[in-house]
Amino acid sequence: MYDVLADRWFYELLDELGLRHDLLPVSRRSCDVSGHLHPTAPTALRLSAGLPVATGAADTAACLQHGLVSASTTSVVIFSAPL
């Protein structure tokens, strides 16, 4: 439902599916600061107070965002989890 080429939500598809736009999060770059640590986190995590938190991206999203996947390539994400 995200239009990678236009770098925005695919609003036309959302409308066809009857999905509300206001339920979707704001789209940000993975390097954007999306906030700062919660006041209780620095002590628990042994980090500096006020530390900025980057938005980040999952593997597939990062590949798409940085142009590592195109119409002529395929991206496969394989992972494992403990049973």
Secondary structure as GFF3:
##gff-version 3
##sequence-region A 1 83
A	DSSP	beta_strand	2	3	.	.	.	ID=ss1
A	DSSP	beta_strand	8	9	.	.	.	ID=ss2
A	DSSP	alpha_helix	11	17	.	.	.	ID=ss3
A	DSSP	three_ten_helix	21	23	.	.	.	ID=ss4
A	DSSP	beta_strand	33	36	.	.	.	ID=ss5
A	DSSP	alpha_helix	41	45	.	.	.	ID=ss6
A	DSSP	beta_strand	52	54	.	.	.	ID=ss7
A	DSSP	alpha_helix	59	65	.	.	.	ID=ss8
###
